[in-house]
Amino acid sequence: MISKNYTVKYKVPFSDLLPIYEEIKDELTPAIEKIYKKGDFILGESVKLFEQEFADYCGAKYAIGVSSGTDALFLSLKALGIGLGDEVIVPAYTYIATAFAVTYTGAKPVFVDINEDNYCMNMDCLEKAITENTKAIIPVHLYGQSCNMNKLKNIATKHNLKVIEDAAQAHGAIYKPLNKRVGSIGDLGCFSFYPSKNLGAFGDGGIITTNSEELYKKVFMLRDCGRINKYEHIIIGRNNRLDTVHAAALRIKLTRLDKWNELRQKSADYYNSLLKDVQEVVTPKVSEYSSHIYHVYAVRVKNRDNVINHLRQNGIGALIHYPIPLHLQKAYESLGYKQDDFPISEKVASEIISLPMFPHITKEQIELVVTTIKESF
């Protein structure tokens, strides 16, 4: 049993956003003041500028700011016309919002297992899950590295399926065979700007990238009440816009994203060096076809509950991403999945621990985390 009754103050928090704020505050204050003076709080100038800058960063032609990563997935599915009676394949091991977005459209999420090495969708399992009702695949670039997109796209092309990249945890990750950033490879790419992401807003936010002008125009209307002008609505849309204040902050942060990702990579390397001789710990494996930007530094241990309790009791802000695979969530019991249907997802979910990781984590903090892990054994 994982203890929830701990009140110790964290010596090493899971994530510390204050140093990021301190780094950007001199630019942030005048940017927000400009919005107040201009009064363009909804779809203002900063939104338009950020959309273009983020599209350029990803190597995509278009980007549309939306209200969250979940809404990015939902609107992408709607833009593709996916709905009742359709099936969309998603990994069994990821955050549940990926599946929820499918359910919101009326379609059915179909789960497949993951690879044990990088925790992304297993391409050998993917094709077996395709039926005549399958319309799309949502690969999740989990924890900060890309799925094998060439294999996935070959399968998608063979079966005439659309591809929506869930890049909510992989801002800036590169798929090496194509030398492209994630979000620019599938039909649409979806990102979250939840505050703790590698690129985070001051609340919920998201964005959709695409190289299709047709899909861009559909999403552009869908996110803003389906209108072509203030009071003329030509499709059933939603209010899923990215706020101007968030966009202003994201513009400032985007210029530092690569640097912050590099800091995460150096911290991951230091973790790896300190844990390499600890046989009880499985450290992250980086796929040869992807860079890794370590949104999460996830390790695996057999006696996970004991380890995470010891970490928390000693002031280490460790978390679990994710303790219950999607096919075993009560919300999806009606789909009829059962224990052992996806053994790798279940194994990983029972062993995974996310250790503290943020751009400004210090070597001393990492050393304390590793020392405390060793003590737990």
Secondary structure, 3 states (H helix, E strand, C coil): CCCCCCCCCCCECCCCCHHHHHHHHHHHHHHHHHHHHHCCCECCHHHHHHHHHHHHHHCCCEEEEECCHHHHHHHHHHHCCCCCCCEEEEECCCCCHHHHHHHHCCCEEEEECECCCCCCECHHHHHHHCCCCEEEECCECHHHECCCHHHHHHHHHHCCCEEEEECCCCCCCEECCCCEECCCCCCEEEEECCCCCCCCCCCCCEEEEECCHHHHHHHHHHCECCEEECCEECCCCCECECEHHHHHHHHHHHCCHHHHHHHHHHHHHHHHHHHCCCCCCECCCCCCCECECCCCEEEECCCHHHHHHHHHHCCECCECCCCCCHHHCHHHHHHCCCCCCCHHHHHHHHHEEEECCCCCCCHHHHHHHHHHHHHHC
